Amino acid sequence: MDAPAGNRFLIWGGEGWVAGHLKTILEGQGKEVFSTTIRMENRESMIAELERVKPTHVLNAAGCTGRPNVDWCEDNKEATIRSNVIGTLNLTDCCFLKGIHCTVFATGCIYLYDDAHPIGGPGFKETDPANFTGSFYSETKGHVEEVMKYYRNCLILRLRMPVSDDLHSRNFVTKIAKYEHVVDIPNSNTILYDLLPASITMAEHKDTGVFNFTNPGAISHNEVLTLFRDIVRPSFTWKNFSLEQQSKVIKAGRSNCCLDTTKLINKLKEYNYEVPEIHEAYRKCFERMKSGGTQ
């Protein structure tokens, strides 16, 4: 299936990490693309921007994750709600009223392994209710998705622990490589190189609904760091600690889960688009990182 021509993209969160990657991909495809940093909670300014640019597609890569991490959200609940709930719904609603397709880059960090979804067992599906409220960030994301999924113009893509081909500060690998200790639990991860182009394809075909947007499978922190050491940085070392020990040095809990990607993989097959399994994807990512001189 070929995507329709003449699409005009507007990226919200224009100075952000994922937004920058999206802009680069779209420009490389020769697409008409604009970006903005207007606050999503400011409805009047947002409507004016939509009317000025007149996009066919909005890509919402904005939102509040906190700096340096989600612990920030625990002490800034109102600001987190304003961005992640009010702002996200505001933008989706305005796009709906104007007949604009809206892709929201959401999170899969709304789950925690449980009896029905143990480590090594079945992954969480898009229809499973959120069960992780250990961080305020994740709690807001779980709540807003429950409402947002009813918008018929909205594509919701759940990223987890996103990874780029460089050592950007927002890269999941960069983060855990700097920790003094890491837990060793399998998780679903999103390799941006593999999945961001797919998000554009899905947007152009006006797909809607919720999709777990990760590479198939789960990989542990130790497996990630072992590949990083073996391919990129031979001298790298790290130490592990338990979840109990981790809880003493962080303010908010952390989501650990595996997402079922069956729905995503089946959809992308319609476009002859394949996504590699997470272990293979990480190996290729680190090989690209090494060849690019990022160490």
N, C-alpha and C positions, 0 to 999 in steps of 0.2 A: 504493500500500500504506500502510495506516495502522499506526502504531506502537502497541503495546499500552499501555493505561493502567495507572496504579498503580505506575509505576517509581519507585524510590528511589535517588538517586545519592549516592555518596561520592567526593569528590575528594581524591586524595592530593597533597601539596605545596601545601596550602591557602593559604599566604602568597605563593606564587609568581605570576609574571606571567601565564602561560598559565592557571593555575588560577583566578586572579581573573576572567579573561575568561569562562571556562567557567561559573563560578558566576553571573555576571551574566546570561549567556544563559539558563541553566536557570531562574533566578528569574523572568526576563522571560517565560518560557514557562509559568510557574505550576507548575513541577516541584518535587518534594520533593528538596532538595539539602542535603548536609552536606559539611564539609571538615575535613581533619585535617593535622597537621604531624608526626605520629608517625613516627619513623625506620623506613624499610622493612626495615632489617636486623635490627630487634628483633622477632623472630617472635612472642614471647608477647604483647607490647603490641599488635602488629598484629592478632593473632587476637582479642584482647579488644575492640579497636575495631570489627572486623567483626561480632562478636557483639552489641555494644552498638547499633550503628546498623542492622544487618540490611539492607544495601543489596541491590538487585537488580543494580546496575551500579556498578563502580568505574572511575573515570577517573584514571589514573596520570600526573600532570603533574609528578611529583617527579623528582629526579635531580641529578647534579652536573655543571655546565658550567664551573665555575670563575669566580672574580672577580679582575680585571675581565673575563677571557676564558679560553679553553681552555689558555693557557700555564700557568695555575695547576696544571692536572692533571699536567703534566710533573714537578712537584716534590712532588706529593701522590698518588702512584700508589695506595697502599693505601686511602686515603680514597675515591678515585675508584672503585676496584673494589668497595669496600664498598657504595657507593650505587648505581652504575650496573650492577653485575653481581649481587652477592649480594642486594641490596635489591630490585631489579626482579624477579628470579626468585622471591624469597621471596613477594612480594605476589601475583604471578601464580599461584604454586603454592597459596597459601592460598585464593585466590579459586576456583581449580579444585576444591579439596577441598570447598568449601562451595557449589559450584554457582552461583557469581557470575560474570557476564560482566565481563571486564577489558579496558579500552581503554588501550593504552600509547602515549603520545606520544613517539615515538622520533625518530631523525634520519636524514636522507638524506645526511649528511656522512660517508659511508663509501665514497665513490667519487671517482675522479680521472680526468679525460679520458685516454683511451688510444687505441691504434691502431684498435680496434674501435668506440670511442665518441669520435670527435674532436669538437672544437668545430664546431657546425653540423651534426653527424651524428646518428645515432640516439641516443636517451637510454637510460640504464640502466634495465632492467626489474627488477621485484621478484625475479625468479629469478636475476639476475646476482650472482655472489659478490662480496663487498666486496673492493675492490682498493686502498683507501687506508689506510695505516698511518702516515702522516706525523705524526699527533698521537695521544697516548695516549688522549685522550677518544674519538676516532673509533675507535680500535682496540678499546676496551672495548665500544662500542656495536655494532660489527660482530660481535664474538664472542657477546655476549648474545643478539642477534637470532637467531643460528643455532640456539640452544637453545630460545628462547622460542617460536619459530614452531610448535613441535610441540604446544603447549598448545591444546586444542580449545576453550577458553573465551576465547581471547585475540585481540584486534584490535590490530594493530601499525600505527601511522600515522607515516610518515616525513616530518617537517617539515624544511624547509631555510630558513635565513636569515629567520625569521618577522618579519612587519611588522604593526604595529598602526596605528590611525587617529590616534594621538597620538605625541608624541616621547618616549615612555617610554625609560628608559636601556637596556632590553633590546631595543628595537626595532632591527632591522638598519640602518634608515636613520639613526637617531640615532647609531649606532656609526660608520658610514663617514663621516657628515657631520662628525664630530669628528676624524677622522684627518688628519694633515698631508699624507699622500699615500695614494692608493688604486690598486690594480691595476685594469685594465679587462678583465674576463673575463666572458663570459656564464654565468649560473647560474640554476638553478631556485630560485624563492622561494615562500614561503607567506604569502599575505595572510590574516591571521586572520579578518577580517570575512567573507571568502568561504568559508572552510573550517571554522572551528570549529563553526558550526551543523550542518555536514554530519557532523562527528564524532559529534555527539549522535544524529542520525538513524541513523547506521550502528550505533551502540551499542544503540539501542532495538530495532533489527531483529536484534540479536545477530550481526552480521557478524563473521567471524573471518579470520585470515590477515594477510598483509603488503600494505600499500598505499603507493605513493608519494603523499604527501599535500602536493602543491604545485599551484599554478596551472599550466595547460598552457603549454609554451614555456619559453624562457630569456631573460634580460635582463642586459645588462652593467651594471657599476657606473656607467659614464659615462651610460648611458641613464637609470638610476634618478635620478642626481643632476641630470641635465638637466631631467627632469620636475619634480623637487623645486624646482629654481631657478625654472623657468618658472611653476609653479602656486603654490608656497608662499612661497619666499624669494628674490625677484628679485636681491638683492645677493650671493647665495651664490656662492662660487668654490671650486675645488679643484685639486689637482695630481695627476698620475699618476706612478707608478713601476713598474718591472718586477718580475717574480717574484723575480729574482735580488736586486734591491735590497730587496724586502720580506723575504726570508729573513734578511737581516742584522739586522733589528730585531724579529723574533719568535722565540720559543723553539721553538714547534711549527709544523709545516706546516699549510696550510689546504686544505680540500677545495674543488675547483672541478669542477662537473659539471652535466649536464642529466639530469633524471629523466623517464622515459616515464610519462605519466599515463593511458594508455589504459585500464588496468584500473580505475582510480578513476572516470574519467568514465563508463565503461560501467555500473559499479555504481550510481552516483548517478542515472543516467538511469532506473533502476528506480523511483526515488523522485521523479521529475520535478524533480530538483535540478541546476542548471547552474552551472558554475564558469567565470568569464571568463578569457580568455588573459591572460598576465602583464602585457603592456604596457597593455592596457585596464584591468586590475585596479589597477595602480599609479596610472594617471591618475585613476580614480574614488577611490582611497584618498586621494590628495593633495587632490582637490577636497573630500572630506569633512573632511580635516584643516584646510583653509583655512576652510571654512564654520564649523568648530567653534572657530576662533580659535586653533588650536595652530600657532605658527610659531617 
